[in-house]
Amino acid sequence: MVEDKKLTKREQKYCSCVMMVMGEQRKKKEKDTERKNPYALCTWSLYNRDGKQRKKQIDCGKYYKYEKYNLDSIKEYAKRNGIKITGKKKQELIEELYKKEKK
């Protein structure tokens, strides 16, 4: 993640969880209708299960350091953010994601 200082440890774990869940779902080739909402899964895992409540929406995109994630995670995240992924290499997707976050 790029700007770690603005997120609490729990928020950092939440953002990392979201990206990893997206990648795992893609790797397992789950159909879109079978996929669970990664935001809900991570909220439950890191907040609700511990009796906590997430009080704000966390914009994880501006904190990600995409290079550290696997291709499946990056592809799924890019797809969910309206970036065409067909035929693109990891570095091309990363560059497009960084451009999108700057806007």
C-alpha positions in Angstrom: 0.0 0.0 0.0 1.2 3.4 -0.8 0.0 5.8 1.9 -0.1 3.5 4.9 0.0 6.3 7.4 -3.6 7.4 6.6 -5.1 4.0 7.4 -5.3 2.2 10.7 -3.9 -1.3 11.0 -7.4 -2.8 10.7 -8.1 -0.7 7.6 -4.9 -1.8 6.0 -5.8 -5.4 6.7 -9.3 -4.7 5.3 -7.9 -3.3 2.0 -5.4 -6.2 1.7 -8.2 -8.7 2.4 -10.4 -7.2 -0.3 -7.7 -7.6 -3.0 -6.8 -11.1 -1.9 -10.5 -12.3 -1.9 -10.9 -10.9 -5.4 -7.9 -12.8 -6.6 -8.9 -16.0 -4.9 -12.4 -15.9 -6.5 -10.9 -15.3 -9.9 -8.3 -18.1 -9.4 -11.1 -20.5 -8.5 -12.9 -19.4 -11.7 -16.1 -18.8 -9.8 -18.9 -17.4 -12.0 -20.0 -13.9 -11.4 -23.3 -15.1 -9.9 -21.4 -17.4 -7.5 -19.0 -14.8 -6.2 -19.5 -13.3 -2.8 -19.0 -9.6 -2.3 -15.3 -9.2 -1.1 -16.1 -6.0 0.7 -18.8 -7.7 2.8 -16.6 -10.8 3.5 -13.7 -8.6 4.6 -16.0 -6.3 6.7 -17.4 -9.4 8.5 -13.9 -11.0 8.9 -12.2 -7.9 10.3 -14.9 -5.9 12.0 -18.2 -7.7 12.7 -16.6 -10.9 13.9 -14.7 -8.9 16.5 -17.8 -7.0 17.6 -16.6 -3.8 15.8 -18.4 -1.8 13.2 -16.9 -0.2 10.2 -17.9 3.5 10.4 -16.8 4.8 7.1 -16.3 3.6 3.5 -12.6 2.9 2.9 -11.3 4.0 -0.5 -8.6 1.3 -0.7 -7.6 2.1 -4.3 -5.4 5.1 -3.5 -3.5 3.1 -0.9 -2.7 0.0 -3.0 0.8 -0.8 -4.2 -0.4 -3.0 -7.0 3.0 -4.5 -7.7 2.8 -6.6 -4.6 -0.4 -8.4 -5.7 -0.8 -11.4 -8.0 -2.1 -11.2 -11.5 -5.5 -12.7 -10.6 -6.1 -10.0 -8.0 -5.1 -7.2 -10.3 -7.2 -8.5 -13.1 -10.3 -8.8 -10.9 -9.8 -5.4 -9.4 -9.2 -3.8 -12.8 -12.3 -5.5 -14.2 -14.4 -4.2 -11.3 -13.1 -0.7 -12.0 -14.1 -0.7 -15.6 -10.7 -1.4 -17.1 -10.6 -3.9 -20.0 -8.3 -6.7 -19.1 -8.2 -8.9 -22.2 -4.7 -9.4 -23.6 -3.0 -7.1 -21.1 0.1 -7.9 -19.1 0.4 -7.3 -15.4 2.4 -4.1 -15.8 0.0 -2.6 -18.3 -2.9 -3.2 -15.9 -0.9 -1.7 -13.0 -0.2 1.5 -15.1 -3.9 1.9 -16.0 -4.9 1.4 -12.3 -2.5 4.1 -11.2 -3.7 6.5 -13.9 -7.3 5.9 -12.8 -6.5 6.6 -9.2 -4.8 9.9 -10.1 -8.0 11.2 -11.6 
